[in-house]
Every structure is written in C-alpha cells, then in structure tokens.
Amino acid sequence: MSIKTRPVLRAATIVALLMCCIHAQDRVLAADATADKADKPAMKRVTGIGAVFIRAKDPAKLRAWYKAHLGIDIQAWGGTAFRWVDAAGTPANGTTAWAISNGSDFAPSNASFMINYRVADLRALLKALREEGCEVLEKVDESKYGKFGWVMDPEGNKVELWQPPKGK
C-alpha cells in the first residue's frame, strides 16, 4: 500500500464508523418512537367510505341518467345504499350511500361532490383535527343514523365524518 493511500483509507474508515454510529442512533430513536406509540395506541381515524354525494344542476335529470345508463336503483330520497359484501359475495355489515342533490348542504364548499367517511370515534377525531389546526365546523348532528361532523380540506372541500350507530 502506498503512503498516499493511507490517509484516504483512514478518512474512509472514520466516515464509515461515523455512518455506523449515526445509523445506530437512528435505530435507537426509531425504537424509542415505536415504544412511545406502543404505550399510546393510535386513534382510528377513517375506517371506510360511508357515502358519496354529487351536486347537480338538475338532480332529477342526473338521477334518471344514472338509473337508465348505469342501472343504479335510485330511491325516492335521491340515492341508493350499496350493501357491502365480502370477496365471496356474502353480505357484510355496512352500506355506502350514494346520492344526487342540489348540493345545498355542501356549503361552505363549492365542490361538485362531498365524501362521507366512516369513523370510529367522531368526537375524538374532531378534537384531534382541531388540535392539528384543521378547519373543523362547529356543528355536530346526532340522530338514529349516527353522529355527523365536518372538516374542510385545504382545497376548500367539505368532508363529512360519520360515526355509525353501534352495530352498523
């Protein structure tokens, strides 16, 4: 080995040792973060899609189009409930609603749609979203259909959050 390569090898060895120390420290920090998460279980947030709402200029005409061309069984209330099934086609506990309206309940959003997401614990999620700086609307509705709350996404879309009644 030449005298000129020794400093290069020494420098490379030092860099390699430093990199190993940094990676070991990262693993310790990651393990500590995992341990913290294990102490505090993560809150379930969205668990599925509960509904899709479509804004229409002429709701009756659009409903008729979806019924005639896509075979969607539109009910008197303006939409349908798609029943959930598993991979084998066996009915599962849940539905996803789909509806067309004039969109008046989308306000303050001007979007042409609104998604309703199923959540496990609406009040806890709304609290967490507020703490994270999200624009959470103050109104919370409770009925036999469950609990409903709303948050605005960064693009100004109103997002509906729905905690179904127990067993649904």
C-alpha positions, -999 to +999 in steps of 0.1 A: +000+000+000+014+034-009+019+061+016-006+083-003-035+059+001-032+056+039-048+090+047-076+082+022-082+048+038-081+064+073-106+091+063-128+065+047-127+043+079-136+073+100-165+082+077-177+046+078-176+045+116-194+078+118-221+065+095-225+033+116-229+054+147-254+077+130-274+046+118-273+030+153-285+063+168-314+064+143-323+028+152-324+037+189-345+068+182-369+048+160-372+021+187-379+048+213-406+063+190-421+028+184-421+023+222-439+056+227-465+046+202-469+012+219-477+030+252-503+051+235-524+033+209-531+052+177-566+066+174-586+051+145-594+078+120-612+069+088-624+033+086-642+034+052-664+054+029-699+059+041-714+079+013-707+098-019-728+129-026-730+145-061-741+181-067-762+185-098-777+215-117-807+193-125-808+165-098-838+147-113-823+146-148-790+133-135-806+107-113-826+094-144-793+092-164-776+071-137-806+049-134-811+044-172-774+040-182-757+026-151-786+007-136-784+024-102-816+018-082-824+054-073-848+056-043-873+084-036-848+101-013-825+108-042-799+080-040-793+044-031-775+023-005-749-001-018-748-031+005-714-044+014-703-079+006-670-098+012-648-112-016-671-143-018-702-121-022-715-128+013-733-098+028-712-078+053-724-054+079-724-020+062-735+001+033-722+030+013-748+056+004-748+074-030-770+104-037-775+133-061-789+166-049-787+203-055-757+204-031-771+230-008-757+210+022-722+212+008-718+248+019-694+265+025-678+243-002-685+249-039-673+214-049-694+192-071-692+163-047-689+156-010-675+124+005-687+109+038-661+089+056-669+063+083-651+070+116-647+050+148-650+079+173-663+112+158-658+134+189-622+122+195-614+127+158-629+162+156-609+171+187-576+158+172-583+176+139-588+209+158-556+203+177-538+197+144-550+231+131-577+218+107-608+239+100-635+219+118-671+231+115-687+236+149-720+218+141-723+181+151-755+162+143-768+132+161-797+111+150-808+075+147-784+073+117-754+081+138-732+111+145-721+136+118-693+162+118-675+182+091-640+194+083-628+215+054-598+201+035-570+225+023-587+229-011-620+241+005-639+208+001-663+200+029-656+165+042-683+147+062-673+124+090-699+098+102-698+076+132-725+050+125-747+038+153-734+008+173-737-024+153-740-007+119 
